[in-house]
Amino acid sequence: MADILPFRKPSLKERHKGNTLCRHGHHKWLVDKARQFDVKQGRLVTCYRCSRCGKERVSAD
């Protein structure tokens, strides 16, 4: 059975969903489980990634 593809143009709301919050600095930070802890200059750091836009942040604990 074939997959049915949508042929309609996505609306502006669908295209920019979640991007406006991140553009104004309201990210949704989650701990990056793939590289949760990284040793940098002898300190333990935690890597965070925004679930909406994918931007990364590093916090030294």
Summary of the structure (lengths in Angstrom):
residues: 61
radius of gyration: 17.5
end to end distance: 52.4
largest distance: 55.9
contacts: 105
relative contact order: 0.21
helix: 15%
strand: 33%
